[in-house]
Amino acid sequence: MPDLNDVQSGADWQFSLRWEIPQAKISDLRDLLLHITRIEGGYSPQKIHTTLLSFARDGYVPSHDMISRFINSEHGYRAKRRDSYILLVYFLGMLRKEKRSLFAKISNSLVLEHFADYCEQYFEEHSTDLKFRDRYILRQSTNRAARSSGAASELLTVINTLALPENSIFGTDRLVFASKGNLQSSEEIEQRYLTYRYGVEPHFIFKSFTTLSKKRAPNSPVVYRNISKDRFSNPRSIAGFGLNLGTKLYLIGNIDEGSALEIVAFSHFNANRVLLAGLAMSVSASAELIAARVIFRKVSDFPNESEIGRRPYEALKAEVDGFADMMANRIDFDLTKPILYDGLPISQNAMVEAVSKLLRSERGEPRFTYENGGEFNPASSAQYTFNAALREFR
């Protein structure tokens, strides 16, 4: 039964009042779109339409003609479908997060500044709303196959420009699966892994479940699947394939059927190892690009659904003991500006030693220590690790 908040009116019966754009904000929407189309490096109505098609269900995407008429109407243009306003506000919110420079010149208009904030908040909230995503965001578009078919020759041309060896896809199974030990009687062979990486916030770890599978026939492509939850505990699925070059394995996956791509790479993948450390590039729940070290731990059974998702480090401390350091990133630093100590130049190494002396008691004992008694020096890069995912620079 539809939600009581839904409007029961013809084709719009699934429409939720919670997604409605207030009528008072429609004029602000027009003014902000006008700004986006006229600013240098901005978006034309055609580009807005094309961008919307890349991530939204085409049945709800307003045409570039409708967008153009809406922007150029001085007396108020009324769209036939309120879905048009919804997707345009969603688009502006996403654009504000990704390209803030386009909104820099609206600072002299408090009304537009507030509306831009409204759009960004609208995007933040609705990008993680499963009902909203099921209705508007690209899942199984009716015209996707036709568009893909029409571009098939161009797609093959693009793939061929990579000049990949034939066995980079139809030979990956020899890298992923050991020649012995795959005794499953089914037509499909499968490797299972629990996967771990730090989240953006320090001390939080994302735990997920990954399978690498293939048909029993030799040189079958490797299928990559991952099941997880985002930081709001919403389910997240990734489906893709494996590609290898030498000993390097790349797993390329489609997140939530068209939201984004995830790429996981291993320098030396070995099917016989229980622990594998790689690098991952993905997107957060709010569509930010992130990168992190990732650990694959081979297991035999499927985990309980309640075990996966974002977990505090303390909750997984015993489970990740022995490879937590493999997820963290230790980076030595160099001072980018000369520093003085008591008015005189001092080198970085000498600075670390000087700080060590300053942090000792009158008896020469270090004031800051680890539990095992080892000295802690906040000036030394050797004392720190990067224990959070790398967020894109803004």
BAKOLLO-347267 format. One record per residue (C-alpha): residue number from 1; residue in one letter; z, x, y. Coordinates in steps of 0.25 Angstrom, whole numbers, plus 5000, padded with zeros to 4 digits. Example, Ala and Ser with C-alpha at 12.3 -4.5 7.8 and 13.67 -1.06 7.14 Angstrom:
2
PT  seq  type  z  x  y
PT  1  A  5031  5049  4982
PT  2  S  5029  5055  4996
This chain:
394
PT  seq  type  z  x  y
PT  1  M  5000  5000  5000
PT  2  P  4997  5006  5014
PT  3  D  5008  5010  5023
PT  4  L  5013  4999  5032
PT  5  N  5010  5008  5044
PT  6  D  4995  5007  5040
PT  7  V  4985  4999  5048
PT  8  Q  4979  4988  5038
PT  9  S  4965  4987  5045
PT  10  G  4952  4989  5037
PT  11  A  4948  5003  5035
PT  12  D  4960  5008  5043
PT  13  W  4971  5003  5033
PT  14  Q  4976  5017  5030
PT  15  F  4977  5021  5044
PT  16  S  4992  5024  5047
PT  17  L  4998  5020  5061
PT  18  R  5005  5034  5060
PT  19  W  4992  5041  5062
PT  20  E  4988  5032  5074
PT  21  I  4984  5039  5087
PT  22  P  4991  5031  5099
PT  23  Q  4981  5024  5108
PT  24  A  4987  5031  5120
PT  25  K  4983  5045  5114
PT  26  I  4968  5042  5112
PT  27  S  4965  5046  5126
PT  28  D  4973  5059  5124
PT  29  L  4965  5061  5112
PT  30  R  4952  5059  5119
PT  31  D  4956  5069  5130
PT  32  L  4960  5080  5121
PT  33  L  4947  5079  5113
PT  34  L  4940  5080  5126
PT  35  H  4947  5093  5129
PT  36  I  4944  5098  5115
PT  37  T  4929  5095  5116
PT  38  R  4928  5101  5130
PT  39  I  4936  5114  5129
PT  40  E  4930  5127  5126
PT  41  G  4930  5129  5111
PT  42  G  4933  5115  5109
PT  43  Y  4928  5104  5099
PT  44  S  4916  5095  5101
PT  45  P  4916  5081  5095
PT  46  Q  4907  5086  5084
PT  47  K  4916  5098  5081
PT  48  I  4928  5088  5081
PT  49  H  4921  5079  5071
PT  50  T  4917  5091  5062
PT  51  T  4931  5097  5062
PT  52  L  4937  5083  5059
PT  53  L  4927  5082  5047
PT  54  S  4932  5095  5042
PT  55  F  4946  5090  5039
PT  56  A  4946  5075  5040
PT  57  R  4940  5064  5032
PT  58  D  4926  5061  5038
PT  59  G  4928  5046  5037
PT  60  Y  4939  5047  5048
PT  61  V  4932  5058  5057
PT  62  P  4927  5053  5070
PT  63  S  4912  5056  5073
PT  64  H  4909  5066  5084
PT  65  D  4902  5055  5091
PT  66  M  4915  5047  5091
PT  67  I  4923  5059  5096
PT  68  S  4913  5062  5107
PT  69  R  4914  5047  5112
PT  70  F  4929  5047  5111
PT  71  I  4930  5060  5120
PT  72  N  4920  5056  5130
PT  73  S  4925  5041  5132
PT  74  E  4931  5040  5145
PT  75  H  4936  5026  5143
PT  76  G  4942  5027  5130
PT  77  Y  4934  5027  5117
PT  78  R  4940  5019  5105
PT  79  A  4937  5025  5091
PT  80  K  4934  5015  5080
PT  81  R  4944  5022  5071
PT  82  R  4957  5027  5075
PT  83  D  4955  5037  5064
PT  84  S  4947  5045  5074
PT  85  Y  4958  5047  5084
PT  86  I  4967  5051  5072
PT  87  L  4958  5062  5068
PT  88  L  4955  5067  5082
PT  89  V  4970  5068  5085
PT  90  Y  4972  5075  5071
PT  91  F  4961  5084  5075
PT  92  L  4966  5088  5088
PT  93  G  4980  5091  5082
PT  94  M  4974  5100  5072
PT  95  L  4965  5107  5083
PT  96  R  4978  5109  5092
PT  97  K  4985  5116  5081
PT  98  E  4973  5125  5077
PT  99  K  4967  5127  5091
PT  100  R  4977  5126  5102
PT  101  S  4968  5133  5112
PT  102  L  4960  5121  5113
PT  103  F  4971  5114  5118
PT  104  A  4976  5124  5128
PT  105  K  4970  5118  5140
PT  106  I  4976  5104  5139
PT  107  S  4990  5110  5143
PT  108  N  4987  5104  5157
PT  109  S  4987  5090  5151
PT  110  L  5000  5086  5146
PT  111  V  4994  5073  5140
PT  112  L  4984  5081  5132
PT  113  E  4994  5092  5128
PT  114  H  5003  5081  5122
PT  115  F  4992  5074  5115
PT  116  A  4988  5088  5109
PT  117  D  5002  5089  5104
PT  118  Y  5001  5075  5098
PT  119  C  4988  5079  5091
PT  120  E  4994  5091  5085
PT  121  Q  5007  5083  5080
PT  122  Y  4998  5073  5075
PT  123  F  4990  5083  5067
PT  124  E  5003  5090  5062
PT  125  E  5009  5076  5057
PT  126  H  4996  5071  5051
PT  127  S  4990  5083  5044
PT  128  T  5002  5082  5034
PT  129  D  5002  5067  5033
PT  130  L  4996  5064  5019
PT  131  K  4991  5050  5022
PT  132  F  4984  5055  5035
PT  133  R  4978  5066  5027
PT  134  D  4973  5057  5016
PT  135  R  4966  5048  5026
PT  136  Y  4960  5057  5036
PT  137  I  4960  5072  5031
PT  138  L  4949  5077  5022
PT  139  R  4951  5074  5008
PT  140  Q  4939  5068  5001
PT  141  S  4929  5065  5012
PT  142  T  4917  5056  5008
PT  143  N  4907  5064  5015
PT  144  R  4913  5078  5012
PT  145  A  4903  5079  4999
PT  146  A  4891  5076  5007
PT  147  R  4895  5086  5018
PT  148  S  4897  5096  5008
PT  149  S  4885  5093  5000
PT  150  G  4877  5094  5013
PT  151  A  4882  5108  5016
PT  152  A  4882  5113  5002
PT  153  S  4870  5124  5004
PT  154  E  4878  5129  5016
PT  155  L  4890  5130  5008
PT  156  L  4884  5138  4998
PT  157  T  4878  5147  5008
PT  158  V  4892  5150  5014
PT  159  I  4898  5153  5000
PT  160  N  4886  5162  4997
PT  161  T  4889  5170  5010
PT  162  L  4902  5174  5003
PT  163  A  4894  5182  4993
PT  164  L  4906  5180  4983
PT  165  P  4904  5185  4969
PT  166  E  4901  5174  4959
PT  167  N  4914  5177  4951
PT  168  S  4922  5176  4963
PT  169  I  4924  5161  4960
PT  170  F  4918  5160  4946
PT  171  G  4926  5172  4941
PT  172  T  4940  5169  4948
PT  173  D  4945  5164  4935
PT  174  R  4945  5177  4929
PT  175  L  4955  5182  4940
PT  176  V  4964  5170  4940
PT  177  F  4966  5168  4925
PT  178  A  4970  5178  4915
PT  179  S  4960  5180  4904
PT  180  K  4972  5177  4894
PT  181  G  4983  5167  4894
PT  182  N  4975  5155  4899
PT  183  L  4977  5147  4886
PT  184  Q  4977  5133  4892
PT  185  S  4969  5124  4883
PT  186  S  4963  5115  4894
PT  187  E  4950  5117  4901
PT  188  E  4956  5123  4913
PT  189  I  4965  5135  4915
PT  190  E  4976  5135  4926
PT  191  Q  4985  5145  4932
PT  192  R  4997  5139  4940
PT  193  Y  5005  5146  4951
PT  194  L  5016  5143  4960
PT  195  T  5013  5148  4974
PT  196  Y  5022  5152  4986
PT  197  R  5019  5156  5000
PT  198  Y  5028  5155  5013
PT  199  G  5026  5144  5023
PT  200  V  5024  5146  5038
PT  201  E  5039  5144  5040
PT  202  P  5047  5156  5035
PT  203  H  5055  5154  5022
PT  204  F  5047  5142  5017
PT  205  I  5038  5144  5005
PT  206  F  5027  5135  5000
PT  207  K  5027  5134  4985
PT  208  S  5014  5128  4978
PT  209  F  5007  5127  4965
PT  210  T  4994  5133  4962
PT  211  T  4984  5132  4950
PT  212  L  4972  5140  4948
PT  213  S  4963  5134  4937
PT  214  K  4949  5135  4931
PT  215  K  4941  5130  4920
PT  216  R  4942  5137  4906
PT  217  A  4927  5141  4907
PT  218  P  4925  5156  4912
PT  219  N  4923  5159  4927
PT  220  S  4928  5145  4931
PT  221  P  4932  5144  4946
PT  222  V  4947  5144  4948
PT  223  V  4952  5132  4955
PT  224  Y  4964  5133  4964
PT  225  R  4974  5122  4967
PT  226  N  4987  5122  4974
PT  227  I  4998  5111  4976
PT  228  S  5008  5112  4987
PT  229  K  5015  5105  4998
PT  230  D  5015  5107  5013
PT  231  R  5027  5109  5022
PT  232  F  5028  5094  5023
PT  233  S  5028  5093  5008
PT  234  N  5015  5086  5008
PT  235  P  5006  5090  4995
PT  236  R  4996  5100  4997
PT  237  S  4984  5104  4987
PT  238  I  4974  5115  4987
PT  239  A  4962  5115  4978
PT  240  G  4952  5127  4978
PT  241  F  4946  5138  4970
PT  242  G  4948  5153  4967
PT  243  L  4939  5165  4971
PT  244  N  4941  5179  4968
PT  245  L  4935  5192  4973
PT  246  G  4940  5204  4964
PT  247  T  4955  5202  4962
PT  248  K  4956  5193  4974
PT  249  L  4958  5179  4972
PT  250  Y  4956  5168  4983
PT  251  L  4960  5154  4981
PT  252  I  4953  5144  4991
PT  253  G  4959  5130  4991
PT  254  N  4957  5117  4999
PT  255  I  4970  5112  5005
PT  256  D  4972  5097  5003
PT  257  E  4957  5094  5001
PT  258  G  4952  5099  5014
PT  259  S  4963  5102  5023
PT  260  A  4962  5117  5023
PT  261  L  4959  5129  5014
PT  262  E  4969  5138  5007
PT  263  I  4966  5152  5002
PT  264  V  4975  5161  4993
PT  265  A  4971  5175  4990
PT  266  F  4976  5185  4980
PT  267  S  4972  5200  4981
PT  268  H  4974  5203  4966
PT  269  F  4975  5190  4958
PT  270  N  4980  5192  4944
PT  271  A  4980  5180  4934
PT  272  N  4992  5187  4926
PT  273  R  5001  5188  4937
PT  274  V  5013  5178  4939
PT  275  L  5014  5181  4954
PT  276  L  5002  5182  4964
PT  277  A  5003  5185  4978
PT  278  G  4992  5181  4988
PT  279  L  4988  5176  5002
PT  280  A  4986  5162  5006
PT  281  M  4980  5155  5018
PT  282  S  4982  5140  5020
PT  283  V  4986  5130  5030
PT  284  S  4999  5124  5033
PT  285  A  5002  5109  5033
PT  286  S  4999  5108  5048
PT  287  A  4985  5115  5046
PT  288  E  4989  5129  5050
PT  289  L  4983  5141  5043
PT  290  I  4993  5149  5036
PT  291  A  4993  5162  5027
PT  292  A  5003  5167  5017
PT  293  R  5006  5175  5005
PT  294  V  5006  5167  4993
PT  295  I  5012  5169  4979
PT  296  F  5006  5163  4966
PT  297  R  5016  5162  4954
PT  298  K  5010  5159  4941
PT  299  V  5017  5147  4934
PT  300  S  5015  5139  4921
PT  301  D  5019  5125  4926
PT  302  F  5017  5116  4938
PT  303  P  5028  5115  4948
PT  304  N  5036  5103  4952
PT  305  E  5030  5097  4964
PT  306  S  5043  5097  4971
PT  307  E  5043  5113  4970
PT  308  I  5030  5115  4979
PT  309  G  5029  5115  4994
PT  310  R  5037  5122  5005
PT  311  R  5050  5127  5000
PT  312  P  5061  5135  5007
PT  313  Y  5062  5150  5003
PT  314  E  5076  5148  4998
PT  315  A  5071  5136  4989
PT  316  L  5061  5146  4982
PT  317  K  5069  5159  4983
PT  318  A  5072  5160  4968
PT  319  E  5057  5156  4965
PT  320  V  5050  5166  4974
PT  321  D  5060  5177  4971
PT  322  G  5052  5189  4967
PT  323  F  5039  5186  4975
PT  324  A  5044  5180  4989
PT  325  D  5041  5194  4995
PT  326  M  5027  5192  4990
PT  327  M  5025  5180  4999
PT  328  A  5031  5187  5012
PT  329  N  5023  5196  5020
PT  330  R  5029  5209  5025
PT  331  I  5021  5215  5037
PT  332  D  5025  5228  5044
PT  333  F  5024  5227  5059
PT  334  D  5020  5236  5071
PT  335  L  5025  5235  5085
PT  336  T  5014  5231  5094
PT  337  K  5021  5235  5107
PT  338  P  5028  5248  5110
PT  339  I  5043  5246  5110
PT  340  L  5054  5254  5117
PT  341  Y  5068  5257  5112
PT  342  D  5078  5261  5123
PT  343  G  5066  5262  5132
PT  344  L  5059  5272  5123
PT  345  P  5047  5270  5114
PT  346  I  5050  5268  5099
PT  347  S  5042  5267  5087
PT  348  Q  5042  5255  5077
PT  349  N  5049  5263  5066
PT  350  A  5059  5269  5076
PT  351  M  5062  5255  5081
PT  352  V  5065  5250  5067
PT  353  E  5075  5261  5065
PT  354  A  5081  5259  5079
PT  355  V  5083  5244  5076
PT  356  S  5090  5248  5062
PT  357  K  5100  5257  5070
PT  358  L  5103  5246  5080
PT  359  L  5106  5236  5069
PT  360  R  5116  5245  5062
PT  361  S  5131  5245  5064
PT  362  E  5140  5256  5069
PT  363  R  5141  5261  5055
PT  364  G  5126  5262  5054
PT  365  E  5125  5250  5044
PT  366  P  5114  5240  5046
PT  367  R  5118  5227  5052
PT  368  F  5107  5219  5046
PT  369  T  5105  5220  5030
PT  370  Y  5100  5212  5019
PT  371  E  5109  5207  5008
PT  372  N  5106  5219  5000
PT  373  G  5111  5228  5011
PT  374  G  5097  5233  5016
PT  375  E  5095  5235  5031
PT  376  F  5088  5224  5039
PT  377  N  5080  5229  5051
PT  378  P  5073  5218  5059
PT  379  A  5064  5228  5066
PT  380  S  5058  5232  5053
PT  381  S  5046  5225  5047
PT  382  A  5050  5229  5033
PT  383  Q  5062  5219  5035
PT  384  Y  5053  5206  5037
PT  385  T  5043  5198  5029
PT  386  F  5034  5187  5034
PT  387  N  5038  5175  5025
PT  388  A  5030  5164  5031
PT  389  A  5015  5160  5030
PT  390  L  5007  5165  5041
PT  391  R  5003  5154  5051
PT  392  E  4990  5155  5059
PT  393  F  4991  5161  5073
PT  394  R  4990  5151  5084
